[in-house]
Amino acid sequence: MDQTLPAETQAANAVTRVRYVSHGDSVRMEFASGVTLQFPRAFIPELSGADEASLKAVRVVALGEAIAWSNLGVSIEVAPLLTTIFRARVAAALRPQRARRPKALGGASNAPVKTRKRP
């Protein structure tokens, strides 16, 4: 279900529209500010095991400060959810990447690196 909150009840940081996106197994929220955020359903553990029809029944509640799946008994406040999402993204971005050795010319990735000794 796709639901839009009436304009007169919207704060700038309020969720105005929410929907479940089945092909990405994700939730998409649109805010009064114009920002759109789509995130994996896995960020909401209470939704694990829910079928697609139940997930599509998401609604905006509490004047845009929460989203809810009444049929599943799940209500999620947006502010703590955003903290969880962005904390995970920042942590992933800060995680050291495994150093990769550049491929040698000609595509041989295991070729020894030639060094030249200086006199």
Secondary structure as GFF3:
##gff-version 3
##sequence-region A 1 119
A	DSSP	beta_strand	3	4	.	.	.	ID=ss1
A	DSSP	three_ten_helix	7	9	.	.	.	ID=ss2
A	DSSP	beta_strand	15	21	.	.	.	ID=ss3
A	DSSP	three_ten_helix	22	24	.	.	.	ID=ss4
A	DSSP	beta_strand	26	31	.	.	.	ID=ss5
A	DSSP	beta_strand	36	40	.	.	.	ID=ss6
A	DSSP	three_ten_helix	41	43	.	.	.	ID=ss7
A	DSSP	three_ten_helix	45	47	.	.	.	ID=ss8
A	DSSP	alpha_helix	52	55	.	.	.	ID=ss9
A	DSSP	beta_strand	59	61	.	.	.	ID=ss10
A	DSSP	three_ten_helix	62	64	.	.	.	ID=ss11
A	DSSP	beta_strand	66	69	.	.	.	ID=ss12
A	DSSP	three_ten_helix	70	72	.	.	.	ID=ss13
A	DSSP	beta_strand	74	77	.	.	.	ID=ss14
A	DSSP	alpha_helix	78	94	.	.	.	ID=ss15
###
